[in-house]
């Protein structure tokens, strides 16, 4: 009888550990995804700024006139 009780207790402990581990992994994955998204967003903004600055340097006011869709006055 004692073996069954010990086995049941160990089973409950194992299930709780697996459940806890699962949610910890989920939280860590969400953090990594958030940081990756933030990094890619910043890289995208840097590329937009770089392209804008290259266009301004190369063409000056002509670039502003040709590309009215770009917000030339603010930083992306």
PDB file of N, CA, C and O in Angstrom:
ATOM      1  N   UNK A   1       0.830  -1.205   0.000  1.00  0.00           N
ATOM      2  CA  UNK A   1       0.000   0.000   0.000  1.00  0.00           C
ATOM      3  C   UNK A   1       0.871   1.264   0.000  1.00  0.00           C
ATOM      4  O   UNK A   1       0.563   2.250  -0.670  1.00  0.00           O
ATOM      5  N   UNK A   2       1.962   1.206   0.769  1.00  0.00           N
ATOM      6  CA  UNK A   2       2.835   2.378   0.857  1.00  0.00           C
ATOM      7  C   UNK A   2       3.484   2.713  -0.472  1.00  0.00           C
ATOM      8  O   UNK A   2       3.735   3.881  -0.767  1.00  0.00           O
ATOM      9  N   UNK A   3       3.760   1.683  -1.284  1.00  0.00           N
ATOM     10  CA  UNK A   3       4.364   1.913  -2.595  1.00  0.00           C
ATOM     11  C   UNK A   3       3.443   2.678  -3.527  1.00  0.00           C
ATOM     12  O   UNK A   3       3.900   3.513  -4.307  1.00  0.00           O
ATOM     13  N   UNK A   4       2.152   2.399  -3.451  1.00  0.00           N
ATOM     14  CA  UNK A   4       1.166   3.094  -4.278  1.00  0.00           C
ATOM     15  C   UNK A   4       1.083   4.563  -3.901  1.00  0.00           C
ATOM     16  O   UNK A   4       1.022   5.433  -4.770  1.00  0.00           O
ATOM     17  N   UNK A   5       1.080   4.833  -2.620  1.00  0.00           N
ATOM     18  CA  UNK A   5       0.990   6.224  -2.155  1.00  0.00           C
ATOM     19  C   UNK A   5       2.244   6.993  -2.584  1.00  0.00           C
ATOM     20  O   UNK A   5       2.156   8.110  -3.093  1.00  0.00           O
ATOM     21  N   UNK A   6       3.407   6.380  -2.373  1.00  0.00           N
ATOM     22  CA  UNK A   6       4.652   7.024  -2.782  1.00  0.00           C
ATOM     23  C   UNK A   6       4.660   7.267  -4.297  1.00  0.00           C
ATOM     24  O   UNK A   6       5.071   8.333  -4.756  1.00  0.00           O
ATOM     25  N   UNK A   7       4.213   6.290  -5.055  1.00  0.00           N
ATOM     26  CA  UNK A   7       4.144   6.434  -6.508  1.00  0.00           C
ATOM     27  C   UNK A   7       3.196   7.544  -6.923  1.00  0.00           C
ATOM     28  O   UNK A   7       3.496   8.304  -7.844  1.00  0.00           O
ATOM     29  N   UNK A   8       2.055   7.644  -6.255  1.00  0.00           N
ATOM     30  CA  UNK A   8       1.087   8.703  -6.572  1.00  0.00           C
ATOM     31  C   UNK A   8       1.666  10.076  -6.253  1.00  0.00           C
ATOM     32  O   UNK A   8       1.485  11.026  -7.015  1.00  0.00           O
ATOM     33  N   UNK A   9       2.357  10.174  -5.132  1.00  0.00           N
ATOM     34  CA  UNK A   9       2.977  11.453  -4.747  1.00  0.00           C
ATOM     35  C   UNK A   9       4.053  11.828  -5.773  1.00  0.00           C
ATOM     36  O   UNK A   9       4.126  12.982  -6.195  1.00  0.00           O
ATOM     37  N   UNK A  10       4.871  10.879  -6.168  1.00  0.00           N
ATOM     38  CA  UNK A  10       5.918  11.159  -7.161  1.00  0.00           C
ATOM     39  C   UNK A  10       5.307  11.548  -8.503  1.00  0.00           C
ATOM     40  O   UNK A  10       5.839  12.413  -9.200  1.00  0.00           O
ATOM     41  N   UNK A  11       4.200  10.919  -8.867  1.00  0.00           N
ATOM     42  CA  UNK A  11       3.519  11.266 -10.113  1.00  0.00           C
ATOM     43  C   UNK A  11       3.027  12.707 -10.063  1.00  0.00           C
ATOM     44  O   UNK A  11       3.208  13.456 -11.023  1.00  0.00           O
ATOM     45  N   UNK A  12       2.408  13.101  -8.954  1.00  0.00           N
ATOM     46  CA  UNK A  12       1.915  14.479  -8.812  1.00  0.00           C
ATOM     47  C   UNK A  12       3.079  15.459  -8.867  1.00  0.00           C
ATOM     48  O   UNK A  12       2.979  16.501  -9.515  1.00  0.00           O
ATOM     49  N   UNK A  13       4.173  15.141  -8.200  1.00  0.00           N
ATOM     50  CA  UNK A  13       5.345  16.023  -8.208  1.00  0.00           C
ATOM     51  C   UNK A  13       5.896  16.154  -9.636  1.00  0.00           C
ATOM     52  O   UNK A  13       6.261  17.249 -10.063  1.00  0.00           O
ATOM     53  N   UNK A  14       5.956  15.051 -10.361  1.00  0.00           N
ATOM     54  CA  UNK A  14       6.475  15.080 -11.724  1.00  0.00           C
ATOM     55  C   UNK A  14       5.570  15.906 -12.646  1.00  0.00           C
ATOM     56  O   UNK A  14       6.061  16.675 -13.473  1.00  0.00           O
ATOM     57  N   UNK A  15       4.258  15.746 -12.503  1.00  0.00           N
ATOM     58  CA  UNK A  15       3.320  16.508 -13.335  1.00  0.00           C
ATOM     59  C   UNK A  15       3.427  17.992 -13.028  1.00  0.00           C
ATOM     60  O   UNK A  15       3.437  18.814 -13.944  1.00  0.00           O
ATOM     61  N   UNK A  16       3.507  18.346 -11.755  1.00  0.00           N
ATOM     62  CA  UNK A  16       3.643  19.775 -11.396  1.00  0.00           C
ATOM     63  C   UNK A  16       4.945  20.362 -11.930  1.00  0.00           C
ATOM     64  O   UNK A  16       4.963  21.499 -12.401  1.00  0.00           O
ATOM     65  N   UNK A  17       6.026  19.605 -11.861  1.00  0.00           N
ATOM     66  CA  UNK A  17       7.316  20.092 -12.365  1.00  0.00           C
ATOM     67  C   UNK A  17       7.255  20.292 -13.873  1.00  0.00           C
ATOM     68  O   UNK A  17       7.758  21.290 -14.390  1.00  0.00           O
ATOM     69  N   UNK A  18       6.644  19.352 -14.577  1.00  0.00           N
ATOM     70  CA  UNK A  18       6.534  19.491 -16.031  1.00  0.00           C
ATOM     71  C   UNK A  18       5.675  20.691 -16.402  1.00  0.00           C
ATOM     72  O   UNK A  18       6.009  21.434 -17.325  1.00  0.00           O
ATOM     73  N   UNK A  19       4.579  20.884 -15.692  1.00  0.00           N
ATOM     74  CA  UNK A  19       3.679  22.014 -15.960  1.00  0.00           C
ATOM     75  C   UNK A  19       4.388  23.334 -15.697  1.00  0.00           C
ATOM     76  O   UNK A  19       4.293  24.268 -16.494  1.00  0.00           O
ATOM     77  N   UNK A  20       5.100  23.408 -14.574  1.00  0.00           N
ATOM     78  CA  UNK A  20       5.843  24.627 -14.228  1.00  0.00           C
ATOM     79  C   UNK A  20       6.926  24.909 -15.267  1.00  0.00           C
ATOM     80  O   UNK A  20       7.114  26.051 -15.686  1.00  0.00           O
ATOM     81  N   UNK A  21       7.630  23.863 -15.677  1.00  0.00           N
ATOM     82  CA  UNK A  21       8.686  24.016 -16.678  1.00  0.00           C
ATOM     83  C   UNK A  21       8.111  24.497 -18.002  1.00  0.00           C
ATOM     84  O   UNK A  21       8.703  25.341 -18.676  1.00  0.00           O
ATOM     85  N   UNK A  22       6.957  23.956 -18.369  1.00  0.00           N
ATOM     86  CA  UNK A  22       6.313  24.353 -19.619  1.00  0.00           C
ATOM     87  C   UNK A  22       6.029  25.851 -19.621  1.00  0.00           C
ATOM     88  O   UNK A  22       6.333  26.528 -20.604  1.00  0.00           O
ATOM     89  N   UNK A  23       5.458  26.382 -18.551  1.00  0.00           N
ATOM     90  CA  UNK A  23       5.115  27.801 -18.514  1.00  0.00           C
ATOM     91  C   UNK A  23       6.345  28.690 -18.424  1.00  0.00           C
ATOM     92  O   UNK A  23       6.353  29.804 -18.947  1.00  0.00           O
ATOM     93  N   UNK A  24       7.391  28.192 -17.753  1.00  0.00           N
ATOM     94  CA  UNK A  24       8.634  28.962 -17.702  1.00  0.00           C
ATOM     95  C   UNK A  24       9.223  29.074 -19.107  1.00  0.00           C
ATOM     96  O   UNK A  24       9.686  30.141 -19.509  1.00  0.00           O
ATOM     97  N   UNK A  25       9.204  27.979 -19.842  1.00  0.00           N
ATOM     98  CA  UNK A  25       9.720  27.995 -21.218  1.00  0.00           C
ATOM     99  C   UNK A  25       8.870  28.926 -22.086  1.00  0.00           C
ATOM    100  O   UNK A  25       9.407  29.659 -22.917  1.00  0.00           O
ATOM    101  N   UNK A  26       7.558  28.900 -21.898  1.00  0.00           N
ATOM    102  CA  UNK A  26       6.676  29.784 -22.658  1.00  0.00           C
ATOM    103  C   UNK A  26       7.007  31.244 -22.383  1.00  0.00           C
ATOM    104  O   UNK A  26       7.070  32.050 -23.311  1.00  0.00           O
ATOM    105  N   UNK A  27       7.221  31.592 -21.114  1.00  0.00           N
ATOM    106  CA  UNK A  27       7.557  32.979 -20.767  1.00  0.00           C
ATOM    107  C   UNK A  27       8.884  33.396 -21.392  1.00  0.00           C
ATOM    108  O   UNK A  27       9.004  34.498 -21.928  1.00  0.00           O
ATOM    109  N   UNK A  28       9.880  32.513 -21.323  1.00  0.00           N
ATOM    110  CA  UNK A  28      11.181  32.826 -21.912  1.00  0.00           C
ATOM    111  C   UNK A  28      11.073  32.980 -23.433  1.00  0.00           C
ATOM    112  O   UNK A  28      11.702  33.862 -24.017  1.00  0.00           O
ATOM    113  N   UNK A  29      10.288  32.134 -24.055  1.00  0.00           N
ATOM    114  CA  UNK A  29      10.099  32.231 -25.511  1.00  0.00           C
ATOM    115  C   UNK A  29       9.441  33.554 -25.878  1.00  0.00           C
ATOM    116  O   UNK A  29       9.802  34.180 -26.874  1.00  0.00           O
ATOM    117  N   UNK A  30       8.473  33.976 -25.066  1.00  0.00           N
ATOM    118  CA  UNK A  30       7.804  35.252 -25.333  1.00  0.00           C
ATOM    119  C   UNK A  30       8.790  36.412 -25.195  1.00  0.00           C
ATOM    120  O   UNK A  30       8.748  37.358 -25.981  1.00  0.00           O
ATOM    121  N   UNK A  31       9.674  36.342 -24.203  1.00  0.00           N
ATOM    122  CA  UNK A  31      10.679  37.398 -24.028  1.00  0.00           C
ATOM    123  C   UNK A  31      11.620  37.458 -25.227  1.00  0.00           C
ATOM    124  O   UNK A  31      11.935  38.540 -25.724  1.00  0.00           O
ATOM    125  N   UNK A  32      12.067  36.293 -25.689  1.00  0.00           N
ATOM    126  CA  UNK A  32      12.968  36.244 -26.842  1.00  0.00           C
ATOM    127  C   UNK A  32      12.270  36.804 -28.083  1.00  0.00           C
ATOM    128  O   UNK A  32      12.867  37.560 -28.850  1.00  0.00           O
ATOM    129  N   UNK A  33      11.013  36.431 -28.272  1.00  0.00           N
ATOM    130  CA  UNK A  33      10.265  36.936 -29.433  1.00  0.00           C
ATOM    131  C   UNK A  33      10.117  38.444 -29.357  1.00  0.00           C
ATOM    132  O   UNK A  33      10.237  39.132 -30.370  1.00  0.00           O
ATOM    133  N   UNK A  34       9.858  38.963 -28.169  1.00  0.00           N
ATOM    134  CA  UNK A  34       9.706  40.418 -27.997  1.00  0.00           C
ATOM    135  C   UNK A  34      11.017  41.149 -28.289  1.00  0.00           C
ATOM    136  O   UNK A  34      11.030  42.183 -28.957  1.00  0.00           O
ATOM    137  N   UNK A  35      12.118  40.595 -27.777  1.00  0.00           N
ATOM    138  CA  UNK A  35      13.411  41.235 -28.025  1.00  0.00           C
ATOM    139  C   UNK A  35      13.786  41.167 -29.504  1.00  0.00           C
ATOM    140  O   UNK A  35      14.348  42.116 -30.050  1.00  0.00           O
ATOM    141  N   UNK A  36      13.475  40.052 -30.146  1.00  0.00           N
ATOM    142  CA  UNK A  36      13.769  39.912 -31.575  1.00  0.00           C
ATOM    143  C   UNK A  36      12.971  40.919 -32.385  1.00  0.00           C
ATOM    144  O   UNK A  36      13.497  41.552 -33.301  1.00  0.00           O
ATOM    145  N   UNK A  37      11.698  41.063 -32.042  1.00  0.00           N
ATOM    146  CA  UNK A  37      10.848  42.023 -32.742  1.00  0.00           C
ATOM    147  C   UNK A  37      11.371  43.447 -32.551  1.00  0.00           C
ATOM    148  O   UNK A  37      11.427  44.224 -33.504  1.00  0.00           O
ATOM    149  N   UNK A  38      11.751  43.783 -31.328  1.00  0.00           N
ATOM    150  CA  UNK A  38      12.288  45.120 -31.062  1.00  0.00           C
ATOM    151  C   UNK A  38      13.571  45.355 -31.855  1.00  0.00           C
ATOM    152  O   UNK A  38      13.776  46.438 -32.402  1.00  0.00           O
ATOM    153  N   UNK A  39      14.432  44.341 -31.918  1.00  0.00           N
ATOM    154  CA  UNK A  39      15.679  44.473 -32.672  1.00  0.00           C
ATOM    155  C   UNK A  39      15.394  44.681 -34.155  1.00  0.00           C
ATOM    156  O   UNK A  39      15.980  45.557 -34.791  1.00  0.00           O
ATOM    157  N   UNK A  40      14.488  43.869 -34.702  1.00  0.00           N
ATOM    158  CA  UNK A  40      14.182  43.992 -36.131  1.00  0.00           C
ATOM    159  C   UNK A  40      13.521  45.335 -36.435  1.00  0.00           C
ATOM    160  O   UNK A  40      13.786  45.933 -37.478  1.00  0.00           O
ATOM    161  N   UNK A  41      12.654  45.815 -35.523  1.00  0.00           N
ATOM    162  CA  UNK A  41      12.048  47.132 -35.713  1.00  0.00           C
ATOM    163  C   UNK A  41      13.117  48.217 -35.731  1.00  0.00           C
ATOM    164  O   UNK A  41      13.067  49.122 -36.564  1.00  0.00           O
ATOM    165  N   UNK A  42      14.083  48.135 -34.818  1.00  0.00           N
ATOM    166  CA  UNK A  42      15.130  49.154 -34.783  1.00  0.00           C
ATOM    167  C   UNK A  42      16.011  49.074 -36.029  1.00  0.00           C
ATOM    168  O   UNK A  42      16.434  50.102 -36.560  1.00  0.00           O
ATOM    169  N   UNK A  43      16.288  47.847 -36.499  1.00  0.00           N
ATOM    170  CA  UNK A  43      17.063  47.700 -37.722  1.00  0.00           C
ATOM    171  C   UNK A  43      16.312  48.285 -38.913  1.00  0.00           C
ATOM    172  O   UNK A  43      16.909  48.931 -39.774  1.00  0.00           O
ATOM    173  N   UNK A  44      15.011  48.058 -38.960  1.00  0.00           N
ATOM    174  CA  UNK A  44      14.192  48.599 -40.044  1.00  0.00           C
ATOM    175  C   UNK A  44      14.238  50.124 -40.023  1.00  0.00           C
ATOM    176  O   UNK A  44      14.411  50.762 -41.062  1.00  0.00           O
ATOM    177  N   UNK A  45      14.081  50.711 -38.815  1.00  0.00           N
ATOM    178  CA  UNK A  45      14.146  52.175 -38.701  1.00  0.00           C
ATOM    179  C   UNK A  45      15.509  52.696 -39.130  1.00  0.00           C
ATOM    180  O   UNK A  45      15.596  53.717 -39.812  1.00  0.00           O
ATOM    181  N   UNK A  46      16.578  52.001 -38.734  1.00  0.00           N
ATOM    182  CA  UNK A  46      17.925  52.436 -39.122  1.00  0.00           C
ATOM    183  C   UNK A  46      18.093  52.392 -40.634  1.00  0.00           C
ATOM    184  O   UNK A  46      18.689  53.294 -41.224  1.00  0.00           O
ATOM    185  N   UNK A  47      17.573  51.351 -41.256  1.00  0.00           N
ATOM    186  CA  UNK A  47      17.679  51.262 -42.714  1.00  0.00           C
ATOM    187  C   UNK A  47      16.890  52.372 -43.393  1.00  0.00           C
ATOM    188  O   UNK A  47      17.352  52.946 -44.379  1.00  0.00           O
ATOM    189  N   UNK A  48      15.702  52.679 -42.876  1.00  0.00           N
ATOM    190  CA  UNK A  48      14.909  53.772 -43.445  1.00  0.00           C
ATOM    191  C   UNK A  48      15.664  55.087 -43.303  1.00  0.00           C
ATOM    192  O   UNK A  48      15.746  55.867 -44.252  1.00  0.00           O
ATOM    193  N   UNK A  49      16.215  55.334 -42.115  1.00  0.00           N
ATOM    194  CA  UNK A  49      16.974  56.575 -41.907  1.00  0.00           C
ATOM    195  C   UNK A  49      18.201  56.621 -42.814  1.00  0.00           C
ATOM    196  O   UNK A  49      18.520  57.666 -43.380  1.00  0.00           O
ATOM    197  N   UNK A  50      18.885  55.490 -42.951  1.00  0.00           N
ATOM    198  CA  UNK A  50      20.072  55.441 -43.799  1.00  0.00           C
ATOM    199  C   UNK A  50      19.699  55.760 -45.252  1.00  0.00           C
ATOM    200  O   UNK A  50      20.381  56.540 -45.916  1.00  0.00           O
ATOM    201  N   UNK A  51      18.620  55.156 -45.736  1.00  0.00           N
ATOM    202  CA  UNK A  51      18.184  55.416 -47.107  1.00  0.00           C
ATOM    203  C   UNK A  51      17.784  56.880 -47.286  1.00  0.00           C
ATOM    204  O   UNK A  51      18.087  57.503 -48.304  1.00  0.00           O
ATOM    205  N   UNK A  52      17.100  57.412 -46.280  1.00  0.00           N
ATOM    206  CA  UNK A  52      16.681  58.806 -46.368  1.00  0.00           C
ATOM    207  C   UNK A  52      17.894  59.729 -46.400  1.00  0.00           C
ATOM    208  O   UNK A  52      17.946  60.669 -47.192  1.00  0.00           O
ATOM    209  N   UNK A  53      18.867  59.457 -45.537  1.00  0.00           N
ATOM    210  CA  UNK A  53      20.055  60.310 -45.475  1.00  0.00           C
ATOM    211  C   UNK A  53      20.897  60.194 -46.748  1.00  0.00           C
ATOM    212  O   UNK A  53      21.483  61.178 -47.200  1.00  0.00           O
ATOM    213  N   UNK A  54      20.953  58.997 -47.320  1.00  0.00           N
ATOM    214  CA  UNK A  54      21.672  58.836 -48.588  1.00  0.00           C
ATOM    215  C   UNK A  54      20.972  59.641 -49.679  1.00  0.00           C
ATOM    216  O   UNK A  54      21.622  60.306 -50.487  1.00  0.00           O
ATOM    217  N   UNK A  55      19.650  59.575 -49.694  1.00  0.00           N
ATOM    218  CA  UNK A  55      18.900  60.313 -50.718  1.00  0.00           C
ATOM    219  C   UNK A  55      19.076  61.813 -50.538  1.00  0.00           C
ATOM    220  O   UNK A  55      19.237  62.538 -51.519  1.00  0.00           O
ATOM    221  N   UNK A  56      19.047  62.282 -49.306  1.00  0.00           N
ATOM    222  CA  UNK A  56      19.228  63.714 -49.065  1.00  0.00           C
ATOM    223  C   UNK A  56      20.633  64.129 -49.491  1.00  0.00           C
ATOM    224  O   UNK A  56      20.813  65.161 -50.139  1.00  0.00           O
ATOM    225  N   UNK A  57      21.622  63.326 -49.128  1.00  0.00           N
ATOM    226  CA  UNK A  57      22.998  63.660 -49.484  1.00  0.00           C
ATOM    227  C   UNK A  57      23.225  63.634 -50.976  1.00  0.00           C
ATOM    228  O   UNK A  57      23.960  64.466 -51.509  1.00  0.00           O
ATOM    229  N   UNK A  58      22.609  62.698 -51.651  1.00  0.00           N
ATOM    230  CA  UNK A  58      22.848  62.546 -53.086  1.00  0.00           C
ATOM    231  C   UNK A  58      22.058  63.558 -53.905  1.00  0.00           C
ATOM    232  O   UNK A  58      22.562  64.082 -54.898  1.00  0.00           O
ATOM    233  N   UNK A  59      20.841  63.833 -53.502  1.00  0.00           N
ATOM    234  CA  UNK A  59      19.971  64.642 -54.348  1.00  0.00           C
ATOM    235  C   UNK A  59      19.460  65.924 -53.700  1.00  0.00           C
ATOM    236  O   UNK A  59      18.917  66.794 -54.381  1.00  0.00           O
ATOM    237  N   UNK A  60      19.634  66.040 -52.381  1.00  0.00           N
ATOM    238  CA  UNK A  60      19.204  67.243 -51.689  1.00  0.00           C
ATOM    239  C   UNK A  60      17.720  67.519 -51.838  1.00  0.00           C
ATOM    240  O   UNK A  60      16.887  66.640 -51.613  1.00  0.00           O
ATOM    241  N   UNK A  61      17.400  68.729 -52.214  1.00  0.00           N
ATOM    242  CA  UNK A  61      15.998  69.140 -52.353  1.00  0.00           C
ATOM    243  C   UNK A  61      15.271  68.384 -53.462  1.00  0.00           C
ATOM    244  O   UNK A  61      14.052  68.218 -53.408  1.00  0.00           O
ATOM    245  N   UNK A  62      16.005  67.933 -54.451  1.00  0.00           N
ATOM    246  CA  UNK A  62      15.394  67.163 -55.537  1.00  0.00           C
ATOM    247  C   UNK A  62      14.777  65.873 -54.999  1.00  0.00           C
ATOM    248  O   UNK A  62      13.701  65.469 -55.440  1.00  0.00           O
ATOM    249  N   UNK A  63      15.456  65.225 -54.045  1.00  0.00           N
ATOM    250  CA  UNK A  63      14.922  63.994 -53.452  1.00  0.00           C
ATOM    251  C   UNK A  63      13.626  64.275 -52.702  1.00  0.00           C
ATOM    252  O   UNK A  63      12.675  63.498 -52.777  1.00  0.00           O
ATOM    253  N   UNK A  64      13.595  65.379 -51.988  1.00  0.00           N
ATOM    254  CA  UNK A  64      12.376  65.744 -51.251  1.00  0.00           C
ATOM    255  C   UNK A  64      11.216  65.991 -52.209  1.00  0.00           C
ATOM    256  O   UNK A  64      10.074  65.622 -51.934  1.00  0.00           O
ATOM    257  N   UNK A  65      11.527  66.617 -53.327  1.00  0.00           N
ATOM    258  CA  UNK A  65      10.476  66.906 -54.293  1.00  0.00           C
ATOM    259  C   UNK A  65       9.983  65.629 -54.975  1.00  0.00           C
ATOM    260  O   UNK A  65       8.785  65.469 -55.209  1.00  0.00           O
ATOM    261  N   UNK A  66      10.909  64.723 -55.292  1.00  0.00           N
ATOM    262  CA  UNK A  66      10.532  63.494 -56.002  1.00  0.00           C
ATOM    263  C   UNK A  66       9.834  62.473 -55.113  1.00  0.00           C
ATOM    264  O   UNK A  66       9.027  61.681 -55.599  1.00  0.00           O
ATOM    265  N   UNK A  67      10.136  62.483 -53.816  1.00  0.00           N
ATOM    266  CA  UNK A  67       9.566  61.487 -52.915  1.00  0.00           C
ATOM    267  C   UNK A  67       8.748  62.156 -51.817  1.00  0.00           C
ATOM    268  O   UNK A  67       9.188  62.209 -50.669  1.00  0.00           O
ATOM    269  N   UNK A  68       7.563  62.670 -52.153  1.00  0.00           N
ATOM    270  CA  UNK A  68       6.739  63.321 -51.133  1.00  0.00           C
ATOM    271  C   UNK A  68       6.161  62.333 -50.118  1.00  0.00           C
ATOM    272  O   UNK A  68       5.656  62.745 -49.074  1.00  0.00           O
ATOM    273  N   UNK A  69       6.234  61.028 -50.417  1.00  0.00           N
ATOM    274  CA  UNK A  69       5.698  60.024 -49.493  1.00  0.00           C
ATOM    275  C   UNK A  69       6.582  59.827 -48.264  1.00  0.00           C
ATOM    276  O   UNK A  69       6.131  59.244 -47.278  1.00  0.00           O
ATOM    277  N   UNK A  70       7.826  60.298 -48.298  1.00  0.00           N
ATOM    278  CA  UNK A  70       8.737  60.149 -47.167  1.00  0.00           C
ATOM    279  C   UNK A  70       8.623  61.373 -46.268  1.00  0.00           C
ATOM    280  O   UNK A  70       8.582  62.511 -46.737  1.00  0.00           O
ATOM    281  N   UNK A  71       8.573  61.109 -44.956  1.00  0.00           N
ATOM    282  CA  UNK A  71       8.555  62.205 -43.990  1.00  0.00           C
ATOM    283  C   UNK A  71      10.005  62.636 -43.772  1.00  0.00           C
ATOM    284  O   UNK A  71      10.728  62.028 -42.983  1.00  0.00           O
ATOM    285  N   UNK A  72      10.417  63.669 -44.462  1.00  0.00           N
ATOM    286  CA  UNK A  72      11.814  64.089 -44.463  1.00  0.00           C
ATOM    287  C   UNK A  72      12.219  64.852 -43.210  1.00  0.00           C
ATOM    288  O   UNK A  72      13.410  65.020 -42.947  1.00  0.00           O
ATOM    289  N   UNK A  73      11.251  65.312 -42.438  1.00  0.00           N
ATOM    290  CA  UNK A  73      11.570  66.186 -41.313  1.00  0.00           C
ATOM    291  C   UNK A  73      11.755  65.447 -39.995  1.00  0.00           C
ATOM    292  O   UNK A  73      12.396  65.975 -39.087  1.00  0.00           O
ATOM    293  N   UNK A  74      11.213  64.244 -39.868  1.00  0.00           N
ATOM    294  CA  UNK A  74      11.319  63.527 -38.590  1.00  0.00           C
ATOM    295  C   UNK A  74      12.107  62.238 -38.775  1.00  0.00           C
ATOM    296  O   UNK A  74      12.345  61.796 -39.899  1.00  0.00           O
ATOM    297  N   UNK A  75      12.497  61.655 -37.679  1.00  0.00           N
ATOM    298  CA  UNK A  75      13.266  60.406 -37.692  1.00  0.00           C
ATOM    299  C   UNK A  75      12.334  59.209 -37.724  1.00  0.00           C
ATOM    300  O   UNK A  75      11.953  58.677 -36.682  1.00  0.00           O
ATOM    301  N   UNK A  76      11.976  58.796 -38.907  1.00  0.00           N
ATOM    302  CA  UNK A  76      11.139  57.602 -39.159  1.00  0.00           C
ATOM    303  C   UNK A  76      10.077  57.426 -38.112  1.00  0.00           C
ATOM    304  O   UNK A  76       9.296  56.477 -38.178  1.00  0.00           O
TER     305      UNK A  76
END
